[in-house]
């Protein structure tokens, strides 16, 4: 979803800057921008500018639907929260890009507070996503309990014991002992190259002994086992940080929503009805 969002954002940017000559328009001083040929299309109330604003506002409202739906359906296992999160992320990346071009890079008045709140929401969203993926979940995005984590790591050990042999289990035990010896901090495991090299060494031994086809499933099981142990070890710290992130993220979302609502209301009151140019 990050790749798709980036491609869409870059595509829209190139279309506006190159296809509609936006590069020249936005570089023109505000005092004389009205004389630019692109002003009719790209000004905030113009056909393109206003459409971008409406589309961006709709995309930025999708996260509210996500939050409400998550609270209503969080106890139902059939809800695919992972898919909803992907939609949330897509809207949170593409929406700010559209809103930025809607502003025509004029940041003044109370609307600027909404814009910068939106920017902070989008930037903090990347932090939130990183914390989110470090909390073990099912394929549908439902958070796993400690007992479910213990059950999964135990089943992976059984799988390795029957398919890999005692030498691999010794390596797994050593890696997990290294993880357990560390302080329980969220920063543990960030780019941990030593663990990845150790896993690579084990996989290389397996390939020499049983071939690459046989070692592929073992590599996946080994990596999942070590990754789960890392996340189990830092689970409490990650959850605390995720809760603190919500304290920072959600107020900005509501501030942005309130100011955007005022902006839309004032625009309609002044006669800037969408799609009536």
N, C-alpha and C positions, 0 to 999 in steps of 0.2 A: 504494500500500500504506500510506503514511503517513496518508492521508485515511481509508481503511477502518479502520485501527487506531484512529485518533482517534475515529471515530464509534462503534465498538464499546466503547471505553473510556468514553466519555461516556454511552453508553446504559446500561452496567452501573452506572456511578456514579449516574445518575438513578434507576434501578430500586431500588437499595439505599437511597439517601438519602431519596427521596420515596415510592416504592412500598412499602417495608418500614419506613418511619419511622426509617431509620438516622440521619438528622440529629439527631433528639432523643436516640437511644440513645448515639451516640458523644460527644455533648455532656454526657451525664450523668457525674458523678464516678465513678471506679472503685469507690469504697467502697460506693456504693448502686446501681451499675449492675445488679446481680443482681435488683433489684425491678422493673426496666423490663419492660413486656410484650414488647419485642422481644428480650430477652436470650436466650430459648430458641432463637430462630432465628439470631441474629447473633453469639453468642459463638463463639470459635474452634472449640469442639467441637460446636457446634450444627449443625443440618441445612444451613443456608445457609453459615455460616462455614466448616465443614469441607469442604463441596463446593467453595467458592471456593479453599480451600487446596490441595485435591487437583488441581483444574483448573489453578490457577496453577503448581503444582509441575510438572505435566506439560508445560505450555507452556514453562517455564524449562528443561526438559530437552531440548526440541527443538533448541536451539542446539548441544548436544553432538552430536546426530545430524548436524547440518549440518557441524560441523567434521570429524567422522569421514568422512562421505560425500565432502566436498570433497578430503580427503587421498587417499582411495581412488580417486576417479574424476577427479582433476584433469588427468590426461593424456589423457582421452578427450573428444574434441570434442563428442560427443553429449550430454554432461551439461549441462543448463540451469542453470548456477550462478546466473543472475540470478533465476530463479523460486525457487530454494532460498533465496537471500538475502532475497527478499520475505517468505517464510514465516518466516525467522529474525527479521526486523524486526517482523513482526506479533506473534509470540510474545514478543519482547523488550519490546514496549510494553504489550500487554494483560496478560501474565503478572504484572508487578509491580503492576498495578492490582488484580488479584484477590488477590494475596498481601497487599497493604496492608489490604484489607477483612477478610481472614482473620485478621489480627493484632488486629482490633478496636482498632487504634491503641494497643496496649500494647507498648511497646518496652523490654523488660528481659531480663536474663540473656544467655546465650550466643547465643540465637536472634537477639538484636538485631544481633549481628555479621554474621549471615547476611543479615539484612534490609538493613543499610546497605551491605553488599557488593553486594547485588542492585541497590540504588539507584545505586551508583557504576558498576556494569556497564551499567545502562540508560542513564545519562547519557553515559558514555564511548562507548556505542554510536552515539549521534547524531554524535559527532565522527568515529568510525570510518567511518560511512556517508558523511559528507561527503568524507573523504579517498578512500574507495573509488571514488566516482563521478567523482573528478577524475583517476583513472588510466584512460586509454582502454581500452575493451574491446569485444568483439564483442557481437552481440545476445544471445548466450547467456551473457555474463558472463566470457568467457575473456580474460585480459589480452593486449593487443596488444604485440608486440615493436617495437623501434625501426625495424626494416626494414619491418614491416607498416604502421607509422605513416607512414613516408616514402612508401610505395607509395600509401596512401590519399590523402595530401595532394597527391601528384603527379597522381593521377587526378582529384581535385577541381579542380585548376588547369586540366587539359585540358578538363574540362567547362565551366568558366567561360570559357575562351578561345574555345570554339566557340559558346557560347550568349550570352555577355554582351558580348564585344568588348574591345578594348584599354583603354578608359577604366576599365572595372570592374577589369581586371587591375592597372592602375596603382594604384587604390585599395587593392586587396588587398595589393600589394607594400608600400605605405606603412604599412598597418596591421601587417603582419608585421614590417616594419622597426622599428616602435615596440615591438612585443613583444620582438624580439631584443635591443633596446638596454637592456632592463631587467635588473636582477640576477635570477638564477634563484632566486626565493623562492616559497614556497607561498602567500604572501599576495598575490602578483600575481594580478590577475583577479578578486579578490573584489569584486563589485559594481562592475565597471569600466564606469561609465556612458559614458565617452568613446568606448570601442570600440563600444558598442551604438548610440550616437548616430551614429557614422560609418557603421555598417552601415545604420541607418535612412535616412540621407541617400542612400546608394547605391540602396537599394530604392525610395525615392521617385522617383529619377531613372529607374529602370527602369520603374516604373509609368506615368510620364508618356510614356515612349517606346514601350513595348510592351503596356501594360495590366496590370492586377493579376493576371490568370490566368497570363500568361507569366512574371511576375516572382516568383511564389510559389516555384517550384522553384529559381530562382536565389538567392532569399533563403535558402532552406534550405541550399543548397550553400555560399554565402558564409559563413553563420554557422558551419557545420560546419568549414569550412576555417580560419577564424580561431580557433575553439574548439580545434581540434586543434593549431594552432600554439602557442596558449597552453599547452596541456597538455604538448606536446612540450618546450617551453622549461622548464617547471617539473617535468618528470617525475621527475628524479633527487631533487629536494628532497621531492616528494610521497611517493615510495617510502620515503625515509629516515624521514619523519614517520610513515608508515603502519607501518613496522617498529617504531618506538619506541612507537606506540600499542598494538601487540600485546604488547609487554613490560609495559605497564601493565594492559591489559585482561584478558589470559588468566589471570594469577595471581589476580585478583579472582574470575574465573569459577570457578576450582578451589576457592578458599576458600569461596565461596558453596555450591558443590556438597557439599563435605565437611561443613559445618555443617548444611546441610539434611538430609543423610543421617543425621547423628546425631540431629537433631530428630525425624525420621520414625521412626527406630529406637526412641528413648525413648518416643515417643507410643504406638507399637504395644505396647511392653513394659508400659506403664501401662494398657493396655486401651482406648485410644481407636482402636478399629477403624473404618475409614471406613464410613459408611452404616449404622451400627448405633447408632441414637440411642435 
